[in-house]
Amino acid sequence: MSHFITNERLLRFIEDGNIRQALNEPLQKPASRKEVLRQVFQKTITEDNVISTVTLGKFLFDYLRINPLVVRGIDFAYKEQFSNLFEFSCFAGEKVRHGMLSNSESMDRLKGYVAERFAAWDLQAKGHEISWPSNSNNPGWDILVDGKPFQVKCVTDPSEVWTHLRRYPNIPVLVNSEMAEQFGGVDNVHIMPTLSERKVISATRDTLSHGAGLTRFEIPWITLMVMSGTAIKNMIFRRTDLTAAFATTFIDTTSRTFMGYVGRQACSCAGSFLFGPAGWVIGQQLGQVAGARYGKPVADSIKQMFVKDQVAAVYDGVSTVLTDAAQEIDTKIDCKDEKEGMLHNLIPSSRANSYVQGMLKEGFQEDRWYLQNKKMELLSYAKAPRSMFEGPIKAIEETCIVTTQAGVHPQSIQSQWKQVSNAFVDLERQCNRFGVTL
């Protein structure tokens, strides 16, 4: 635990059994204001700086939602119990002793385990509730995302993905970034730019080679996934101009991750990065929106008459997306209720544990309130999109924002987004025909 929790004040609280105070302490001692400013201006922010902003309570809330079974028998009144949460160390040591590094089949199995964790943390960071199957040999899927089954594939051979699609055409699959060229735009295949086969293999081999525990294995990318996802969502929450945000993400992803891709495909990749897996469809539209955004609006009412049907179709599509997204929130809340009930039953009764229970209850309640408010917001927009949004382009932008804020996985509304995309293409075509600029 010393490799991860370096805040001495926090460690003293845990040592004294003062869990209520410990939950509010950052995992690492925060940098001074002077140091923070220096790092910002010199662009030297590190992962340690990020971890120093996360409290023990926040970390436990995220960690226990991913791995609720680890609290069986744990009493948080004892310092060593925190170390017991990080169970991977025994697993890693055992695999090294059994020669996993020289066994390609075993490495593939462990790579699958690591890839699932990468995917789970990234999805949870973007507002989804993740659950695991009750057994490790569940046919067709690896994880539940907001109650819906998904397969995770981190591969070098695209035939493995095609085989899955033939066997389980109705189970969507999350694939590593190296598969973008083969599967960009394919239904039920979602590219995860944060999931890289090369990085997964490297992390797995490095960990096993050094016999490292979870503190050196899973913790770094827990914080990376949580904080990177939070940063993206915070940008959207602040209502940053979405076109500018998308353009920045587009440049970043095409230069680092998708070198050599151009046009609509690259825009789709950027959409996946900004909005998570299944953002491919959103990315296609935002590529169009970004181009149309800079035109000078034409206030010619006669010309506008020529595109009124196409404009109405965009609004109708947006309304459908918003309505169906709102219905998905009920399922998300049910998943949170189930997860909270599981944790409540698994955590033994003790004075120290009661503080953790209270922290979890507050976290889940805040999530529910947030989602309920988002549902009302989505439905209010869906009821009268023409009066709520300033034009069809703004309607698409704002719909991307609010559905992402609500943590609705685009897989659930993929066909509805395609309806909007097709309507927008028709609108652009009609605008070009009659010289109308949106």
C-alpha positions as CSV (number, residue, x, y, z in Angstrom):
1,M,0.0,0.0,0.0
2,S,3.0,2.3,0.6
3,H,3.5,2.5,-3.2
4,F,0.0,3.9,-3.7
5,I,-1.0,5.8,-0.5
6,T,1.8,8.2,0.4
7,N,-0.2,10.7,2.4
8,E,1.2,10.2,5.9
9,R,-1.8,11.9,7.4
10,L,-4.1,9.4,5.7
11,L,-2.0,6.5,6.8
12,R,-2.1,7.7,10.5
13,F,-5.9,8.0,10.3
14,I,-6.1,4.4,9.1
15,E,-3.5,3.2,11.7
16,D,-5.7,4.8,14.4
17,G,-8.9,3.3,13.0
18,N,-10.2,6.8,12.3
19,I,-11.9,5.7,9.0
20,R,-14.3,8.7,8.9
21,Q,-11.4,11.1,8.7
22,A,-9.4,8.9,6.4
23,L,-12.2,8.8,3.8
24,N,-11.9,12.5,3.2
25,E,-8.1,12.5,2.8
26,P,-6.3,12.5,-0.6
27,L,-4.3,9.4,-1.4
28,Q,-1.2,11.4,-1.9
29,K,-0.1,14.6,-0.2
30,P,-1.3,17.5,-2.4
31,A,1.3,19.6,-4.1
32,S,1.7,23.1,-2.9
33,R,0.0,25.9,-4.8
34,K,3.3,27.1,-6.1
35,E,4.2,23.7,-7.3
36,V,0.9,23.2,-9.1
37,L,1.2,26.6,-10.9
38,R,4.8,25.7,-11.9
39,Q,3.6,22.3,-13.3
40,V,0.7,23.9,-15.2
41,F,2.9,26.5,-16.9
42,Q,5.6,24.0,-17.6
43,K,3.1,21.4,-18.7
44,T,4.7,18.8,-16.4
45,I,1.5,17.4,-14.7
46,T,2.1,13.7,-13.8
47,E,0.0,10.8,-12.8
48,D,1.0,11.3,-9.2
49,N,-0.4,14.9,-9.4
50,V,-3.7,13.3,-10.6
51,I,-3.8,10.7,-7.8
52,S,-3.2,13.5,-5.2
53,T,-6.6,14.9,-6.1
54,V,-8.4,11.6,-5.3
55,T,-9.6,11.0,-1.8
56,L,-9.7,7.6,-0.2
57,G,-13.5,7.7,-0.2
58,K,-13.7,8.5,-3.9
59,F,-11.2,5.8,-4.8
60,L,-13.1,3.2,-2.7
61,F,-16.4,4.2,-4.2
62,D,-15.1,3.6,-7.7
63,Y,-13.0,0.5,-6.8
64,L,-15.7,-1.3,-4.9
65,R,-18.2,-0.7,-7.7
66,I,-15.9,-2.5,-10.0
67,N,-14.9,-5.3,-7.5
68,P,-17.6,-5.6,-4.9
69,L,-16.6,-9.1,-3.9
70,V,-13.3,-7.9,-2.4
71,V,-15.0,-6.6,0.7
72,R,-16.0,-10.1,2.0
73,G,-14.8,-10.4,5.5
74,I,-12.9,-7.0,5.5
75,D,-13.0,-4.8,8.6
76,F,-11.7,-1.4,7.7
77,A,-10.7,-0.8,11.3
78,Y,-7.3,-2.4,10.5
79,K,-4.6,-1.0,8.3
80,E,-3.7,-4.4,6.8
81,Q,-7.3,-4.9,5.6
82,F,-6.8,-2.1,3.0
83,S,-3.8,-4.1,1.6
84,N,-6.1,-7.1,1.3
85,L,-8.3,-5.2,-1.1
86,F,-5.5,-5.3,-3.6
87,E,-5.6,-9.0,-4.2
88,F,-3.8,-9.2,-7.5
89,S,-0.3,-9.5,-5.9
90,C,-1.0,-13.1,-4.9
91,F,-2.4,-13.8,-8.4
92,A,0.7,-12.3,-10.1
93,G,3.2,-14.1,-7.9
94,E,1.4,-17.4,-8.6
95,K,1.4,-16.9,-12.3
96,V,5.1,-16.1,-12.3
97,R,5.9,-19.2,-10.4
98,H,4.0,-21.3,-12.9
99,G,6.0,-19.9,-15.8
100,M,3.2,-17.9,-17.4
101,L,5.7,-15.5,-19.1
102,S,7.0,-18.4,-21.3
103,N,3.5,-19.8,-22.0
104,S,1.8,-18.0,-24.9
105,E,-1.6,-19.5,-24.2
106,S,-1.5,-18.5,-20.6
107,M,-0.4,-15.0,-21.5
108,D,-3.3,-14.7,-23.9
109,R,-5.7,-15.6,-21.1
110,L,-4.2,-13.0,-18.8
111,K,-4.1,-10.4,-21.6
112,G,-7.9,-11.0,-21.8
113,Y,-8.3,-10.4,-18.1
114,V,-6.2,-7.2,-18.2
115,A,-8.1,-5.9,-21.3
116,E,-11.5,-6.5,-19.5
117,R,-10.2,-4.4,-16.6
118,F,-9.0,-1.6,-18.9
119,A,-12.4,-1.5,-20.7
120,A,-14.3,-1.7,-17.4
121,W,-12.5,1.2,-15.8
122,D,-12.7,3.4,-18.9
123,L,-16.5,2.7,-19.2
124,Q,-17.1,3.4,-15.5
125,A,-15.1,6.7,-15.8
126,K,-17.6,7.7,-18.5
127,G,-20.6,7.1,-16.2
128,H,-21.5,3.5,-16.9
129,E,-22.2,0.8,-14.3
130,I,-20.1,-2.3,-14.8
131,S,-20.9,-5.8,-13.6
132,W,-19.2,-9.1,-14.1
133,P,-20.7,-12.5,-14.9
134,S,-21.0,-15.0,-12.0
135,N,-18.6,-17.4,-13.8
136,S,-15.6,-16.8,-15.9
137,N,-16.8,-19.0,-18.8
138,N,-19.9,-17.1,-19.8
139,P,-20.7,-17.7,-23.5
140,G,-20.6,-14.7,-25.7
141,W,-19.9,-11.9,-23.3
142,D,-17.4,-10.7,-20.7
143,I,-19.0,-7.7,-18.9
144,L,-22.4,-6.0,-18.3
145,V,-22.5,-2.3,-19.2
146,D,-25.5,-0.7,-17.6
147,G,-27.0,-4.2,-17.4
148,K,-26.4,-5.1,-21.1
149,P,-23.8,-7.8,-22.2
150,F,-20.7,-6.8,-24.1
151,Q,-17.7,-8.8,-25.3
152,V,-14.2,-7.4,-24.9
153,K,-11.6,-8.3,-27.6
154,C,-8.0,-7.2,-27.5
155,V,-6.5,-8.8,-30.5
156,T,-4.1,-8.6,-33.4
157,D,-6.2,-10.9,-35.7
158,P,-9.5,-9.4,-36.9
159,S,-10.9,-12.8,-37.6
160,E,-11.4,-13.3,-33.9
161,V,-13.9,-10.4,-33.9
162,W,-15.6,-11.6,-37.0
163,T,-16.0,-15.1,-35.5
164,H,-17.7,-13.5,-32.4
165,L,-20.1,-11.5,-34.6
166,R,-21.1,-14.7,-36.5
167,R,-21.7,-16.6,-33.3
168,Y,-23.3,-13.8,-31.3
169,P,-24.6,-11.2,-33.8
170,N,-26.7,-9.5,-31.0
171,I,-23.9,-9.1,-28.5
172,P,-21.8,-5.9,-29.2
173,V,-18.0,-6.2,-28.9
174,L,-15.5,-3.6,-27.6
175,V,-12.2,-3.9,-29.5
176,N,-8.7,-2.4,-29.1
177,S,-7.6,0.7,-31.0
178,E,-5.5,-1.3,-33.4
179,M,-8.7,-2.7,-35.0
180,A,-10.0,0.7,-36.0
181,E,-9.2,0.3,-39.7
182,Q,-10.9,-3.1,-39.9
183,F,-14.0,-2.3,-37.9
184,G,-14.6,1.4,-38.1
185,G,-18.4,1.9,-38.7
186,V,-19.3,-1.8,-38.3
187,D,-22.5,-2.4,-36.4
188,N,-22.1,-3.7,-32.9
189,V,-18.3,-3.2,-33.0
190,H,-17.0,-0.3,-30.8
191,I,-13.5,0.9,-31.0
192,M,-11.9,1.8,-27.6
193,P,-9.1,4.3,-28.3
194,T,-7.9,3.8,-24.7
195,L,-7.6,0.1,-25.1
196,S,-4.3,-0.8,-26.9
197,E,-3.1,-4.4,-27.4
198,R,0.5,-3.2,-27.2
199,K,0.0,-1.4,-23.9
200,V,-2.0,-4.3,-22.4
201,I,0.8,-6.8,-23.3
202,S,3.5,-4.4,-22.0
203,A,1.7,-3.9,-18.7
204,T,1.1,-7.6,-18.2
205,R,4.7,-8.6,-18.9
206,D,6.2,-5.9,-16.8
207,T,4.0,-6.7,-13.9
208,L,4.6,-10.4,-13.9
209,S,8.3,-10.0,-14.6
210,H,8.7,-7.9,-11.4
211,G,6.3,-10.0,-9.4
212,A,4.5,-6.7,-8.6
213,G,1.2,-6.5,-6.8
214,L,-2.0,-4.6,-7.7
215,T,-0.6,-1.4,-6.4
216,R,1.9,-1.4,-9.3
217,F,-0.4,-3.1,-11.7
218,E,-4.0,-2.0,-11.6
219,I,-3.9,1.2,-9.6
220,P,-2.1,3.4,-12.2
221,W,-4.6,2.7,-14.9
222,I,-7.5,2.9,-12.5
223,T,-6.6,6.5,-11.9
224,L,-5.7,7.1,-15.6
225,M,-9.0,5.8,-16.8
226,V,-11.0,7.5,-14.1
227,M,-9.3,10.9,-14.4
228,S,-9.1,11.0,-18.2
229,G,-12.7,10.1,-18.5
230,T,-13.6,12.7,-15.9
231,A,-11.5,15.4,-17.6
232,I,-13.4,14.7,-20.9
233,K,-16.8,14.8,-19.2
234,N,-15.9,17.9,-17.2
235,M,-15.1,19.7,-20.5
236,I,-18.5,18.7,-21.8
237,F,-20.2,19.6,-18.5
238,R,-18.8,23.1,-18.7
239,R,-20.5,23.5,-22.0
240,T,-17.3,24.1,-23.8
241,D,-17.9,24.7,-27.5
242,L,-18.3,21.2,-28.8
243,T,-17.0,21.9,-32.2
244,A,-13.7,23.2,-30.8
245,A,-13.5,20.3,-28.3
246,F,-14.1,17.8,-31.1
247,A,-11.6,19.5,-33.4
248,T,-8.9,19.3,-30.6
249,T,-9.7,15.7,-30.0
250,F,-9.7,14.9,-33.7
251,I,-6.2,16.4,-34.1
252,D,-4.9,14.6,-31.0
253,T,-6.3,11.2,-31.9
254,T,-5.4,11.3,-35.6
255,S,-1.8,12.3,-34.8
256,R,-1.2,9.8,-31.9
257,T,-3.6,6.9,-32.3
258,F,-5.0,6.8,-35.8
259,M,-2.1,8.0,-37.9
260,G,-2.9,7.9,-41.6
261,Y,-6.7,8.0,-41.3
262,V,-8.5,10.9,-43.0
263,G,-11.9,12.4,-43.4
264,R,-15.0,10.7,-42.1
265,Q,-13.2,7.7,-40.7
266,A,-10.9,9.9,-38.6
267,C,-13.8,12.0,-37.4
268,S,-15.5,8.8,-36.3
269,C,-12.4,7.8,-34.3
270,A,-12.3,11.2,-32.6
271,G,-16.0,10.7,-31.8
272,S,-15.1,7.4,-30.1
273,F,-12.4,9.1,-28.0
274,L,-14.6,12.0,-26.9
275,F,-17.8,10.1,-26.3
276,G,-16.5,6.6,-25.6
277,P,-17.2,3.3,-27.4
278,A,-20.0,3.6,-30.0
279,G,-19.1,7.3,-30.4
280,W,-18.3,6.3,-34.0
281,V,-21.8,7.3,-35.1
282,I,-21.7,10.5,-33.2
283,G,-18.3,11.3,-34.6
284,Q,-19.6,11.0,-38.2
285,Q,-22.2,13.6,-37.5
286,L,-19.9,15.9,-35.6
287,G,-17.5,15.9,-38.5
288,Q,-20.3,17.2,-40.6
289,V,-21.4,19.7,-37.9
290,A,-17.9,21.0,-37.6
291,G,-17.8,21.8,-41.2
292,A,-21.2,23.4,-41.4
293,R,-20.6,25.4,-38.3
294,Y,-18.5,28.1,-39.8
295,G,-20.9,29.1,-42.6
296,K,-22.6,32.4,-42.4
297,P,-26.3,31.9,-41.6
298,V,-28.7,33.1,-44.3
299,A,-31.8,34.8,-43.0
300,D,-33.7,34.4,-46.3
301,S,-37.1,33.1,-45.3
302,I,-37.9,32.0,-48.8
303,K,-34.8,29.9,-49.1
304,Q,-35.4,28.5,-45.7
305,M,-38.8,27.2,-46.9
306,F,-36.9,24.8,-49.3
307,V,-35.3,22.9,-46.4
308,K,-38.1,23.0,-43.8
309,D,-38.9,19.3,-44.2
310,Q,-35.2,18.3,-43.8
311,V,-34.9,20.5,-40.8
312,A,-38.0,18.9,-39.3
313,A,-36.5,15.5,-39.9
314,V,-33.4,16.4,-37.9
315,Y,-35.5,17.7,-35.0
316,D,-37.6,14.5,-35.1
317,G,-34.5,12.4,-35.0
318,V,-33.0,14.3,-32.1
319,S,-36.3,14.0,-30.2
320,T,-36.2,10.2,-30.7
321,V,-32.6,10.0,-29.4
322,L,-33.4,12.1,-26.4
323,T,-36.6,10.1,-25.5
324,D,-35.0,6.7,-25.9
325,A,-31.9,7.9,-24.0
326,A,-34.2,9.0,-21.1
327,Q,-35.7,5.5,-20.9
328,E,-32.2,4.0,-20.6
329,I,-31.6,5.9,-17.4
330,D,-34.1,3.7,-15.5
331,T,-32.0,0.7,-16.3
332,K,-28.9,2.5,-15.1
333,I,-30.5,3.3,-11.8
334,D,-31.6,-0.3,-11.4
335,C,-28.0,-1.4,-11.9
336,K,-26.8,1.0,-9.2
337,D,-29.5,-0.2,-6.8
338,E,-28.4,-3.8,-7.4
339,K,-24.7,-2.9,-6.9
340,E,-25.5,-0.9,-3.7
341,G,-27.5,-3.8,-2.3
342,M,-24.7,-6.3,-3.0
343,L,-22.1,-4.1,-1.3
344,H,-24.4,-3.6,1.7
345,N,-24.8,-7.3,2.2
346,L,-21.1,-8.1,1.7
347,I,-19.6,-5.6,4.0
348,P,-19.5,-7.0,7.6
349,S,-21.0,-4.9,10.4
350,S,-18.5,-2.9,12.4
351,R,-18.0,0.7,13.5
352,A,-15.3,1.4,10.9
353,N,-17.3,-0.3,8.2
354,S,-20.3,1.8,9.0
355,Y,-18.4,4.9,7.8
356,V,-17.6,3.1,4.5
357,Q,-21.2,2.0,4.2
358,G,-22.3,5.6,4.7
359,M,-19.9,6.9,2.1
360,L,-21.2,4.3,-0.4
361,K,-24.8,5.2,0.3
362,E,-24.1,8.9,-0.2
363,G,-22.3,8.2,-3.5
364,F,-25.0,6.0,-4.9
365,Q,-27.7,8.5,-3.8
366,E,-25.9,11.4,-5.5
367,D,-25.6,9.3,-8.7
368,R,-29.3,8.5,-8.6
369,W,-30.3,12.2,-8.1
370,Y,-28.0,13.2,-10.9
371,L,-29.5,10.6,-13.3
372,Q,-33.1,11.4,-12.3
373,N,-32.4,15.1,-13.1
374,K,-30.8,14.2,-16.4
375,K,-33.8,12.1,-17.3
376,M,-36.1,15.1,-16.8
377,E,-33.8,17.3,-18.8
378,L,-33.7,14.8,-21.7
379,L,-37.5,14.5,-21.7
380,S,-37.9,18.3,-21.6
381,Y,-35.6,18.7,-24.6
382,A,-37.3,15.8,-26.4
383,K,-40.8,17.3,-26.0
384,A,-40.0,20.6,-27.8
385,P,-36.6,20.4,-29.5
386,R,-37.4,23.2,-32.0
387,S,-38.0,25.7,-29.1
388,M,-35.2,24.3,-26.9
389,F,-32.4,24.5,-29.5
390,E,-31.2,27.3,-31.8
391,G,-31.3,25.5,-35.0
392,P,-30.6,21.9,-36.2
393,I,-26.8,22.0,-35.7
394,K,-27.2,23.2,-32.2
395,A,-29.8,20.5,-31.6
396,I,-27.3,17.8,-32.6
397,E,-24.5,19.3,-30.5
398,E,-26.6,19.7,-27.4
399,T,-28.0,16.2,-27.8
400,C,-24.5,14.8,-27.9
401,I,-23.7,16.7,-24.7
402,V,-26.7,15.8,-22.6
403,T,-26.7,12.1,-23.6
404,T,-23.0,11.8,-22.8
405,Q,-23.6,13.6,-19.5
406,A,-26.3,11.1,-18.6
407,G,-23.8,8.2,-19.3
408,V,-26.1,6.6,-21.8
409,H,-24.1,4.2,-23.9
410,P,-24.5,5.0,-27.6
411,Q,-25.0,1.3,-28.3
412,S,-28.4,1.7,-26.8
413,I,-29.4,4.5,-29.1
414,Q,-27.2,3.7,-32.1
415,S,-30.1,3.2,-34.6
416,Q,-31.6,6.5,-33.4
417,W,-28.3,8.3,-34.0
418,K,-28.2,6.9,-37.5
419,Q,-31.6,8.4,-38.1
420,V,-30.2,11.8,-37.1
421,S,-27.1,11.3,-39.3
422,N,-29.2,10.4,-42.3
423,A,-31.5,13.4,-41.8
424,F,-28.5,15.7,-41.5
425,V,-27.0,14.4,-44.8
426,D,-30.4,15.1,-46.5
427,L,-30.4,18.6,-45.0
428,E,-26.9,19.4,-46.2
429,R,-27.8,18.1,-49.7
430,Q,-30.9,20.3,-49.8
431,C,-29.0,23.3,-48.5
432,N,-26.4,22.9,-51.2
433,R,-29.0,22.5,-53.8
434,F,-30.8,25.8,-52.9
435,G,-27.8,27.8,-51.6
436,V,-29.0,27.8,-48.0
437,T,-26.2,28.1,-45.4
438,L,-27.1,26.7,-41.9
